[in-house]
Each structure stands twice: as structure tokens, then as C-alpha cells.
């Protein structure tokens, strides 16, 4: 409940009636926005965030009593880097070493984090790197009727390992490229955002080794499975590192024999800000798993190899499943 | 630091301006118009000189320009000041004499008897005391010393005592010099960009005492000028107090009565004001527009803002907008002894009112006005009060402020216009340009303030409407009045937002070279103000009947 000021008179004769997004429907520009704060409206994107939290609201034409599935596409491009540099008052080439660091954006509803994405401009990404955050809104999540509102924020209270690696003021310049709203029907599976193209089976981590685990719509604890990607130190034909990874995944020891690999996963809950380190279970196929409590996700995770790898660790791959 | 014009642009413009003004003004060796050129930004001086020369079209006179900046102003207030550029501009606009009054005062304070003759008046030797009342002199000294010390008020420390004595000594010499000029010259008018502090304010006091009108140019819009008329002044009252009443009377008799004709314009100004395109939004005039259009959007934003501030979205919120605490103290009628006293007393009152939220916001430019940590010191007293939050204004967006604020408190800040435009009530404990135009609650005493504050809180908690629709209309019409009716667009000054780099001087040159000067709005408006003794410049003639007024304004309406 919010206090209502009786004398309030915000409207003027020159206000346009807000656009209404039909459901199912999608928008790629800011004309559809009924509410915008902490961000600029766009012609070829919905909004572009400033430094602080951003709030984005759309009027939707949807039945009042059904849950909605909202998919947000967020991106970083050259303009995002420019906006970030301006927000940090950086000039010239000051930012070249910084700008490619990963950013984490938390998508919230009514002040509760619902999903997160890792955004990182990587070589070969072209003009923009994009990630998708999908959330399910229950009718009670829209207290003001047809006004669908989500917030975009930077995670707060980060542990040192995350704060050191993430881009400071990383929300600055992030674009909201598309908002798609459907009636929610199929259960939403848990997902991973790593900064790389999102894949259902196996999502690679970049060198930063961080990812956001997003929850399933049905709730429940999650199993996060990770495995290291290694490159042999000696010059080898291009295919060899992949063979090495395959051996590791099959549990086939490479020669000479390496110590049994062990992995821990640092977990920072984006919901309550708690940080824990979970020892991962090792499996015969060379993968490692940890169980994430439903209440802790979305969460920022970082797997760590505790033993000397058989080769150079170039990153990780991961997938997440809901435990039934 | 704002960009500056290049010397070549200034030189080229000065040549053009020199010819232009020579042909467009009337001189008289016996009469002078005194013009202040003591603000670092050349746009101030440009406006002052343009007003003075517009007046010289109907009042033949010579220009005498006083300029300069002392070491303390350079340290505390100015980031740059070029006496050379100021004097170059003054000469280009036809000044008979343009001189560094700060150098004159420096010499006098130091006891050096350097001969300085300005317009035939010797300012270097013995000069009689000024006739200013001791109370007024003391008030100006005190306000200037606070500004120079960057404090809300002076205390008994050695540092503050020394500062006060230093300011007093300079003020005494400023007063003598101004007195000598007004006493010995036939002064038609004084044109000044400021009326406060010793360097500016003592000239204004002297002018009005010598029956000389003051034209007070504003740093905003196109050309905005207030007229301070000696016969309107009231003993013991600051000059702005008289202006407040004159503005209100004019608004009531000329503008409010045409509200139906002006309704569309007022609504458009209210709509445009969301972008804070310029003053009177001194408070947070930069940044994204307010994007709230209805109660539902506000409710969403309110929950978001409440979460960020830690306040309870379900309770009414009182927003207390701290002032730049040493800014022009005592410049108008106020209930509290100083701006800081109002803020501290309000915070103490808030401690006992846990039934509402209190949001205390510091001024975005406080760093220029306070070096003592005033805001943080007050905040420290209430760290254990969860219903009170102390924040920098810039930590919240304008949307958040609008979404949270259910009552706005200020002494004289422009928030008392900006928020009533949106139906959010405001209580003022001081007078301002709009305070008597009927859309805010103005309290003249401390008791009255707390009584009104409690009555407002009671009303908020009861869900009462504390503003009427008419008050919202008045606030919107006043916004239009400030930004349109009393703002004269002229190619001879250009819009303030043009800046002061080469672009400005190129545009001015183009105007002077290629536009014939008759009927320039600046000339017409100054002529109207002067002949009618109006309190401000007007874009059109407000004595016209409704039909002709509509024609003059070219209002949007079917023919």
C-alpha cells in the first residue's frame, strides 16, 4: 500500500495517453513506456540506464487474473561503453582496460530481485552483446492494475571476489533492447546468464568465471553443474584442448597423471545478499555439481578449481536444472 | 567551468557592438547610468549593458561601468574573472568610464590615497560616510561575511570575528564610494545583476536612497529584468519584499484575470516544466524530465523510492529542501533568523512526528556555500530516527522526489513553485517572487509556521486535499508568467542557454549587423517598464483588453 495524496495533479492537457502493449506482444522502443526513471528512452531500444537504479513501466492489455511471462533483452554496445565512461568522468583512453569487464544487472519486481544477467563485451560479439532475463509475474505483482513495472539495478553488498572483477557502475549505459510479454503457460526452467550466448544444455563462462543462476517458475532447489575448460600448455593442433576436456569429462586421466580435481563454488545471493562457498561434488564425467537453495536464487556464482589443472583453465561450462 | 569566448571573437564582436550602440543610443554629458559588471559570466554584464543602452534610447545619458573582483570573491565565489574582458565589453557598449571599483576599495582599505577620478568624481581621497542605516549596513556586512566564510551563521571564533571585521572594512569603503558617485552625479538609473552582498547590495541601497531606480537583470531566459522604484520602497524592508508584493499585485490584476485566455499556455508551460528546461527550476534544473503522469505511476515510483530511501511508502512524506545555507541571507522577509535555523528547527520538530516520513535534502551546490559540514552535523543528531532521512538531493531522481513528496517545506526555494504545479502543497517561511500569488502557504512567524505545519500534517493523515484546483491553476499560470510573460526574447542578448562562448558573440554580431534595431523586444520592453514604472519587463502590454492581448500573445485559438 502506498499513501495517496488527495490534491495530486500530475497530468496536463498536453499529456498523451500512455501506449498499451497488447499481450502477447513486444516492444523495441521507448514509445511504449508509461513510466521511466533512471534511464533514457530510446528510438531503437526501449531504454538506456544511467548510473543508479532504473525503473521501467509499461501498460499492458492482459487478463487481470493470469500470470505473465516477461522477457527482457539487455545489452551492452559501444554507446553503453561511452555512457559508462561519461558517468565515470573518464576521458580519452582511460577506460580501455576497464570497459570489457563484466557487468551484472539485477531485474526486480516490487523491490524483489527476480532475475539477473551478466553482460560483457567480448571479442567476436559484433556491435552488441545481449542477454535475456525472463521472469513470471503473478497478478499480485501488478498492484496498479495494468502497469507492469520492473527495476534494473546493480547488485549491492558484493563480496570481494565479485566486486574486484565486475565493472564499477556497470549499470550505466546498459540498454533494454526489447520487452516481450506473454501469458505464462509453460513452466519457466532455471537458466544461466554468463555473458556468452545462452544455451539450454551447456553455457560457457568467459574468463571472468562468473554467472548468474536464475530460478525456475515452479520454485524448488537447483542443481548447478559446472566443468572446467582447459587448454594444453604446449602448442598442439587446435582440436586437442577439446580432446583434453572430453577426457576430463569422461573421467579419463591424462598422462602424466594429474591430481584429482576439486571444485568449490562461491555463491552470492542476489535476493538476500548472503555469500557462501559450496564444495562441489565431483562426478565421473568430469563435471561438478552444487545444490542451490531456492531462496538464494537468483544468485551470482563463481566456480573455482582447487587443484592444479591438467592444462590452462580458459573458462567453464555450466548448466542448471531444477531438483524435483 | 563554462566555456569562454576567444579573444578574437570578443575583439571582433566589440568592433561591431561599438558601432551598433553608437548609432542606437543617445548620450548626454550631464547624466549617467551606472552599470555593474562584477559577475564573472559575461552574460550578466551583457544583459546589464543592453538594458542600460535600451534605456539610453529614451533617457540620454553616459554609461559609467564599475567592475572588478577582490581576492576573497575570487577564492570563494568565482572560478574565473577577467577584468580585461569586462572592460572591453563595457567600452564596446559605449561606456564613458569603466573602472575597477575593487581596486579603489582595496586602496582605500589599505589607506593608500591613489587618485582615481570617475566621471569627474574623485574617489581616491577623503569621502564622507554613507547615509545607509546602521541596521541595513550591519545586515549586509553579516550576510557577506557568512558567504565569504561559507557558513550558515557566524560564531564567536577568532576566525569569524576576523572575517566580519575584514568584510566590514571593505563594506564601509564600498558604501563611501557608491555614496560619492550617487551624490555627485546625475544618475538616471543603476543597472545591476545582483542586489545582495556588500559589493552589489550597497550600490543598490545607495541608489534607492538617492531616488535612483534600479534595474535588476536576471541570469535566465532571454531578458528578464525587475524594476526597483525608490518611491515604492518601505523603510526597514529588503528591496525584494517590495518586489514580492508588486509581482503579486501585477499577477492578480493583469494575469490571473485572463486565466481562461491563458489556460492553454499555462498547461503547456506546466508540461514543458517537467523537463526543467530552465529557471525558475533553480533546484535540480538539469537532468531527465519528470515522467510521472498519474497516481498509479506515482504509486509505483513511490514504492521504488521508498525502498531506496528506507521510508515507509504508506505514510505521508514531508520533504524539507535545505538551502544553500550562506546564500544571500536576509534578502527578503523570513520567519527565522537564518536559513540554517529554519532547517534545524524543522528537523527538531520532525523528531517527535513519527507518524509521517521526513526527507531532508541537501542542496546540489551546497559545496559552494557551506564549508562547515552544516547538513551532516544536523543529520548526525537524528541517526537513530528511522522516520527521518538525510540525503543529498542528487542521490534521488526528480521522479523519486515527486513520488515521495506529499508536502514541501522551504524558506524561499523554487520547489515552492515546482511542486504546487503538480498538486503537491508547499509551506514557505519566507517571501519569494511567487510567494504572494496564492498557491503556497506563507508563514511570517515561527509560531505560525509550526502551527501551519501541524495543521498540514493533520490534513495529510486525514487524507484531506491541502491544495485546491484553483491553487494548482495559479501555480501553473505563475510558471507561464515567469517563463513567458516576464521573459523578453531578444537577439541582443540571446537565450541564456546559448552560453558565453564564441557562438554567443557570433549570434550577437549577426543580430547587430543584419537586423534593424527598431522594435527589438528588448527596447520596447525596457521603454514600457521605464515609462510605466512596472515591476518587471513584460513581453506584451498587459493593459490591453482581452482581445488585443490575445493578438499580442498570438495565443493558439481558432480565428
Interface residues (C-beta under 8 A of the other chain):
Chain A: X1 X2 X3 X4 X5 X6 X7 X8 X9 X10 X11 X12 X13 X14 X15 X18 X34 X35 X36 X37 X38 X40 X50 X52 X53 X55 X57 X110 X111 X143 X144 X145 X147 X149 X151
Chain B: X264 X267 X268 X270 X271 X288 X291 X292 X293 X294 X295 X296 X297 X298 X299 X300 X301 X302 X303 X304 X306 X307 X308 X313 X314 X315 X316 X317 X397 X399 X400 X402 X406 X422 X423 X424 X425 X460 X463 X464 X465 X466 X467 X468 X469 X472 X476
